[in-house]
Each structure stands twice: as C-alpha cells, then as structure tokens.
Amino acid sequence: MKIVLQRVQKASVTVDNEIVGKIDKGYLVLLGVGQDDTKEDIPFLVRKMINLRIFSDENDKINLSLKDVNGSVLIVSQFTLYADCRKGNRPNFIMAGNPKLAEELYELFIEECKKYTPIVKKGVFGADMKVELINDGPFTVILE
C-alpha cells in the first residue's frame, strides 16, 4: 500500500456535484493498493499514520499526533499512486491491485482508522472524484 498523507485545515471530496466526505483539521489520505498488498498490512500503516507527530504544539514544534489534536481523516482511493512512468509518456498501472482487492482493502483500512479516531470520512471507490483541500504547511508525508 502507498499512502500520500496531507495535513489539512480542511478537505472535501465531491462526486457528481455532491459532497460525499468533508473534514476540518486532520489528514487527507490518498490510498493506493498494490497487487501484492494484504489485509495484514493495514494495522501497521494505520497505527503509524495515526501516531505520526506532525502537528504543532504550543511552542510551534512538530510534536503532536492526530489523536492529540482531535483530528479527522478523509480517505480517498487513488490507484494512480502505482503509476509506472519509466517507459514512454503514458503511465501503466500494472502494479496496482485489481479493483476487487483494492476496494476490499480500502474499506478495511477505513474500518481500522475508525478504531483510533471518531471522524473518518471517505470518497467513493472507483468514482470520478473532485478533491479540495487547504493543505496545512504544506505538510505531506508518503508512507508505504
């Protein structure tokens, strides 16, 4: 799995002109599932993500986790994180997980996140989504 984690002041995802997920302070998570990923990968990644200390404390030091700031999570499926652009000018997605596997792991990832934070929103798997965010920092981290 690949995660692009963005610290945000707020974020939303829209499908067919309807907001399907919206959060304030927290993380926008772009989640890509690879063909070799399994559900056993999820607990480690979620714990790592939730416990990352990337929010500022009262001394403006990056020292607080999502839990410490009562942050929210918005999770959006993103198979294009597995784009291979080494040959030619058109990416291939051979390493991306098949849609059935990817959707299953995406939903399990969401459920695991709900164990750690009360507000977890999501996009619509496989839909054409419009994502808006106010990146805080900007602060972006990649987890694999």
Buried (B, 14 or more C-beta within 10 A) or exposed (E): BBBBBBBBEBBBBBBEEEEBBBBBBBBBBBBBBBEEBEEEBBEEBBEEBBEBEBBBEEEEEEEBBBEEBEBBBBBBBBBEBBBEEEEEEEEEBEBBBEBEBBBBBBBBBBEBBEEBBEBBBBBBBEBEBEBEBEEBEEBBBEBE
